[in-house]
Amino acid sequence: MTRPPRSDAAAEEVAHAAAAAPDWDGLARVARPCVACPELATTRQQVVVGDPPAAGRPRFALVGEAPGATEDQTGRPFVGRSGQLLDQLLAEAGLHRAQAAVLNVVKCRPPGNRTPKAPEVARCSGWLRRQLELLDPPVVVALGLSSAKWFLGPRTVLAAARGRAHDVDGRAVWATYHPSAAIRFGPNGAPRAGLLADLTAVAATLT
């Protein structure tokens, strides 16, 4: 797994707290009051820790960029328009969200849904790293460029990384479009078709 960019004291503190969490519930308890990123902590409504699978080890993990407005209100990932489209495309691909872990690289909504800044990604990385250790998904679907860069490195080009699995720390990581891009380019746009194709390819690898 790639190292987070330019770690600082706050990132180290988060990493230490996350590593000490014995289980999912323990991690959620210490993550929810996080104030490592002052701007995000003052503008968010709540930390969106993520959703584990309904039961057992996840068949796969979906990892997006950061919560949006609906996620910030509800405290759950991918429940707004992007989440609704994601659920639809998962179903079309033969996948079930209940069997997945649904996570984000950054757990707090950036103001105006802007792209998370590098220090924010670095400070939040400890939470995601520990989530992956605890849940141990064999397959990860990185939704969007920010997520793809977290797993594959800062020079990642999404178009070049798509369409195949990358071995990252023993996990198969698939980089694909974020559902928000599929919404932005419309039902006949390349991102929606590409996202569905990638999810279908992932489904074919799962046993």
C-alpha positions as a Markdown table, in Angstrom:
| # | Residue | x | y | z |
|---|---|---|---|---|
| 1 | Met | 0.0 | 0.0 | 0.0 |
| 2 | Thr | 1.3 | 3.4 | -0.8 |
| 3 | Arg | 2.5 | 5.7 | 2.0 |
| 4 | Pro | 0.4 | 8.7 | 2.7 |
| 5 | Pro | 1.9 | 12.0 | 1.5 |
| 6 | Arg | 4.0 | 14.1 | 3.9 |
| 7 | Ser | 3.0 | 12.7 | 7.2 |
| 8 | Asp | 2.9 | 15.2 | 10.1 |
| 9 | Ala | 2.2 | 15.0 | 13.9 |
| 10 | Ala | -1.5 | 14.8 | 13.4 |
| 11 | Ala | -1.2 | 12.0 | 10.9 |
| 12 | Glu | 1.1 | 10.1 | 13.3 |
| 13 | Glu | -1.4 | 10.5 | 16.1 |
| 14 | Val | -4.3 | 9.2 | 14.0 |
| 15 | Ala | -2.2 | 6.3 | 12.8 |
| 16 | His | -1.3 | 5.4 | 16.5 |
| 17 | Ala | -5.0 | 5.7 | 17.6 |
| 18 | Ala | -6.2 | 3.6 | 14.7 |
| 19 | Ala | -3.6 | 0.9 | 15.1 |
| 20 | Ala | -4.6 | 0.5 | 18.7 |
| 21 | Ala | -8.3 | -0.1 | 17.9 |
| 22 | Pro | -9.0 | -3.8 | 18.5 |
| 23 | Asp | -12.0 | -4.1 | 16.3 |
| 24 | Trp | -14.4 | -2.2 | 14.1 |
| 25 | Asp | -16.5 | -0.8 | 16.9 |
| 26 | Gly | -13.4 | 0.4 | 18.7 |
| 27 | Leu | -12.1 | 2.1 | 15.7 |
| 28 | Ala | -15.4 | 3.9 | 15.0 |
| 29 | Arg | -15.4 | 5.2 | 18.6 |
| 30 | Val | -12.0 | 6.8 | 18.3 |
| 31 | Ala | -12.5 | 8.0 | 14.8 |
| 32 | Arg | -15.8 | 9.9 | 15.3 |
| 33 | Pro | -14.4 | 12.7 | 17.5 |
| 34 | Cys | -11.3 | 13.1 | 15.2 |
| 35 | Val | -10.1 | 16.7 | 14.8 |
| 36 | Ala | -6.8 | 16.1 | 13.0 |
| 37 | Cys | -7.9 | 18.3 | 10.1 |
| 38 | Pro | -9.1 | 21.6 | 11.7 |
| 39 | Glu | -11.0 | 22.9 | 8.6 |
| 40 | Leu | -12.9 | 19.7 | 8.1 |
| 41 | Ala | -13.6 | 19.3 | 11.8 |
| 42 | Thr | -15.2 | 22.7 | 12.0 |
| 43 | Thr | -17.3 | 22.4 | 8.8 |
| 44 | Arg | -18.5 | 18.8 | 8.9 |
| 45 | Gln | -21.6 | 17.5 | 10.7 |
| 46 | Gln | -20.1 | 14.2 | 11.5 |
| 47 | Val | -17.3 | 11.8 | 10.7 |
| 48 | Val | -18.5 | 9.2 | 8.2 |
| 49 | Val | -16.6 | 6.1 | 9.4 |
| 50 | Gly | -17.9 | 3.7 | 6.8 |
| 51 | Asp | -20.1 | 0.6 | 6.6 |
| 52 | Pro | -18.8 | -2.9 | 7.3 |
| 53 | Pro | -20.5 | -5.8 | 5.5 |
| 54 | Ala | -23.8 | -7.1 | 7.0 |
| 55 | Ala | -22.0 | -10.2 | 8.3 |
| 56 | Gly | -18.5 | -11.7 | 8.2 |
| 57 | Arg | -15.6 | -10.8 | 6.0 |
| 58 | Pro | -16.4 | -8.6 | 3.1 |
| 59 | Arg | -16.2 | -10.2 | -0.4 |
| 60 | Phe | -14.9 | -6.8 | -1.6 |
| 61 | Ala | -14.5 | -3.2 | -0.4 |
| 62 | Leu | -15.6 | -0.1 | -2.2 |
| 63 | Val | -13.4 | 2.9 | -1.4 |
| 64 | Gly | -14.4 | 6.4 | -2.5 |
| 65 | Glu | -12.9 | 9.8 | -2.0 |
| 66 | Ala | -14.8 | 11.6 | 0.8 |
| 67 | Pro | -18.4 | 12.0 | 2.0 |
| 68 | Gly | -20.8 | 14.4 | 0.3 |
| 69 | Ala | -23.7 | 16.4 | 1.8 |
| 70 | Thr | -26.1 | 13.6 | 2.3 |
| 71 | Glu | -23.4 | 11.4 | 3.7 |
| 72 | Asp | -22.4 | 14.2 | 6.1 |
| 73 | Gln | -26.0 | 14.5 | 7.3 |
| 74 | Thr | -26.6 | 10.8 | 7.7 |
| 75 | Gly | -23.2 | 9.6 | 8.8 |
| 76 | Arg | -23.2 | 6.8 | 6.2 |
| 77 | Pro | -21.2 | 6.5 | 3.0 |
| 78 | Phe | -22.6 | 6.5 | -0.5 |
| 79 | Val | -26.3 | 7.2 | 0.3 |
| 80 | Gly | -26.8 | 10.3 | -1.9 |
| 81 | Arg | -27.2 | 10.4 | -5.7 |
| 82 | Ser | -23.8 | 8.8 | -6.2 |
| 83 | Gly | -24.6 | 6.0 | -3.8 |
| 84 | Gln | -28.0 | 5.3 | -5.5 |
| 85 | Leu | -26.3 | 5.0 | -8.9 |
| 86 | Leu | -23.6 | 2.8 | -7.3 |
| 87 | Asp | -26.2 | 0.5 | -5.8 |
| 88 | Gln | -27.9 | 0.3 | -9.2 |
| 89 | Leu | -24.7 | -0.6 | -11.1 |
| 90 | Leu | -23.6 | -3.1 | -8.4 |
| 91 | Ala | -26.9 | -4.9 | -8.9 |
| 92 | Glu | -26.5 | -4.8 | -12.7 |
| 93 | Ala | -23.0 | -6.3 | -12.3 |
| 94 | Gly | -24.3 | -9.1 | -10.0 |
| 95 | Leu | -22.8 | -7.7 | -6.8 |
| 96 | His | -24.5 | -7.0 | -3.5 |
| 97 | Arg | -23.6 | -4.0 | -1.3 |
| 98 | Ala | -24.5 | -6.0 | 1.9 |
| 99 | Gln | -21.5 | -8.2 | 1.2 |
| 100 | Ala | -19.1 | -5.2 | 0.8 |
| 101 | Ala | -17.3 | -2.8 | 3.1 |
| 102 | Val | -18.1 | 0.7 | 2.0 |
| 103 | Leu | -15.4 | 3.2 | 2.9 |
| 104 | Asn | -13.8 | 6.5 | 1.9 |
| 105 | Val | -10.2 | 7.8 | 1.9 |
| 106 | Val | -11.2 | 10.9 | 3.9 |
| 107 | Lys | -13.9 | 10.5 | 6.5 |
| 108 | Cys | -15.1 | 14.1 | 6.7 |
| 109 | Arg | -16.9 | 16.1 | 4.0 |
| 110 | Pro | -14.6 | 18.8 | 2.5 |
| 111 | Pro | -16.3 | 22.2 | 2.2 |
| 112 | Gly | -18.2 | 22.5 | -1.1 |
| 113 | Asn | -17.3 | 18.9 | -1.9 |
| 114 | Arg | -13.8 | 20.0 | -3.0 |
| 115 | Thr | -11.1 | 17.5 | -3.6 |
| 116 | Pro | -9.4 | 16.5 | -0.3 |
| 117 | Lys | -6.0 | 18.2 | 0.2 |
| 118 | Ala | -2.8 | 16.1 | 0.5 |
| 119 | Pro | -2.4 | 16.8 | 4.2 |
| 120 | Glu | -6.0 | 15.7 | 4.8 |
| 121 | Val | -5.5 | 12.5 | 3.0 |
| 122 | Ala | -2.3 | 11.9 | 5.0 |
| 123 | Arg | -4.0 | 12.6 | 8.3 |
| 124 | Cys | -6.9 | 10.3 | 7.5 |
| 125 | Ser | -4.9 | 7.5 | 6.1 |
| 126 | Gly | -4.5 | 5.7 | 9.4 |
| 127 | Trp | -8.2 | 5.1 | 9.7 |
| 128 | Leu | -8.5 | 3.5 | 6.3 |
| 129 | Arg | -5.4 | 1.5 | 6.7 |
| 130 | Arg | -6.7 | 0.0 | 10.0 |
| 131 | Gln | -10.1 | -0.6 | 8.5 |
| 132 | Leu | -8.5 | -2.7 | 5.7 |
| 133 | Glu | -6.5 | -4.6 | 8.3 |
| 134 | Leu | -9.5 | -5.4 | 10.4 |
| 135 | Leu | -11.9 | -6.2 | 7.6 |
| 136 | Asp | -9.3 | -7.9 | 5.3 |
| 137 | Pro | -11.2 | -7.6 | 2.0 |
| 138 | Pro | -9.6 | -9.7 | -0.7 |
| 139 | Val | -10.7 | -7.3 | -3.4 |
| 140 | Val | -10.8 | -3.5 | -3.4 |
| 141 | Val | -12.6 | -1.3 | -5.9 |
| 142 | Ala | -11.0 | 2.2 | -5.8 |
| 143 | Leu | -13.7 | 4.6 | -6.9 |
| 144 | Gly | -12.2 | 7.7 | -8.5 |
| 145 | Leu | -8.8 | 9.2 | -8.9 |
| 146 | Ser | -8.2 | 10.2 | -5.3 |
| 147 | Ser | -8.9 | 6.6 | -4.1 |
| 148 | Ala | -6.8 | 5.1 | -7.0 |
| 149 | Lys | -3.9 | 7.3 | -6.0 |
| 150 | Trp | -4.1 | 6.3 | -2.4 |
| 151 | Phe | -3.6 | 2.6 | -3.4 |
| 152 | Leu | -1.5 | 2.9 | -6.5 |
| 153 | Gly | 0.6 | 6.0 | -6.0 |
| 154 | Pro | 0.4 | 9.8 | -6.7 |
| 155 | Arg | 1.4 | 9.4 | -10.4 |
| 156 | Thr | -1.6 | 7.2 | -11.1 |
| 157 | Val | -3.6 | 7.9 | -14.3 |
| 158 | Leu | -7.1 | 6.5 | -14.0 |
| 159 | Ala | -7.5 | 5.7 | -17.7 |
| 160 | Ala | -4.2 | 3.7 | -17.7 |
| 161 | Ala | -4.9 | 1.9 | -14.4 |
| 162 | Arg | -8.5 | 0.8 | -15.2 |
| 163 | Gly | -9.5 | -2.6 | -16.5 |
| 164 | Arg | -7.3 | -4.9 | -14.5 |
| 165 | Ala | -6.4 | -5.9 | -11.0 |
| 166 | His | -3.3 | -4.5 | -9.3 |
| 167 | Asp | -1.7 | -6.5 | -6.5 |
| 168 | Val | -1.4 | -4.2 | -3.5 |
| 169 | Asp | -0.3 | -5.8 | -0.2 |
| 170 | Gly | -1.9 | -9.1 | -1.3 |
| 171 | Arg | -5.2 | -7.6 | -2.3 |
| 172 | Ala | -6.6 | -7.2 | -5.8 |
| 173 | Val | -7.2 | -3.4 | -6.3 |
| 174 | Trp | -9.3 | -2.3 | -9.2 |
| 175 | Ala | -9.3 | 1.4 | -10.1 |
| 176 | Thr | -12.4 | 2.8 | -11.8 |
| 177 | Tyr | -14.6 | 5.9 | -12.2 |
| 178 | His | -16.4 | 7.4 | -9.2 |
| 179 | Pro | -20.2 | 7.3 | -9.6 |
| 180 | Ser | -20.3 | 11.1 | -9.4 |
| 181 | Ala | -18.4 | 11.1 | -12.8 |
| 182 | Ala | -21.0 | 8.8 | -14.2 |
| 183 | Ile | -23.7 | 11.2 | -13.1 |
| 184 | Arg | -21.8 | 14.2 | -14.5 |
| 185 | Phe | -21.4 | 12.7 | -17.9 |
| 186 | Gly | -24.9 | 11.2 | -18.1 |
| 187 | Pro | -26.3 | 7.8 | -18.7 |
| 188 | Asn | -24.6 | 7.4 | -22.1 |
| 189 | Gly | -21.2 | 8.7 | -21.0 |
| 190 | Ala | -18.0 | 6.8 | -20.8 |
| 191 | Pro | -17.6 | 6.9 | -17.0 |
| 192 | Arg | -20.9 | 5.1 | -16.4 |
| 193 | Ala | -20.2 | 2.4 | -19.0 |
| 194 | Gly | -16.6 | 2.0 | -17.7 |
| 195 | Leu | -17.7 | 1.8 | -14.1 |
| 196 | Leu | -20.3 | -0.9 | -14.9 |
| 197 | Ala | -17.7 | -2.8 | -17.0 |
| 198 | Asp | -15.2 | -2.7 | -14.2 |
| 199 | Leu | -17.7 | -3.8 | -11.6 |
| 200 | Thr | -18.8 | -6.7 | -13.9 |
| 201 | Ala | -15.1 | -7.7 | -14.3 |
| 202 | Val | -14.7 | -7.6 | -10.5 |
| 203 | Ala | -17.8 | -9.8 | -10.0 |
| 204 | Ala | -16.4 | -12.4 | -12.4 |
| 205 | Thr | -13.3 | -12.8 | -10.2 |
| 206 | Leu | -15.2 | -13.3 | -6.9 |
| 207 | Thr | -16.0 | -16.8 | -5.8 |
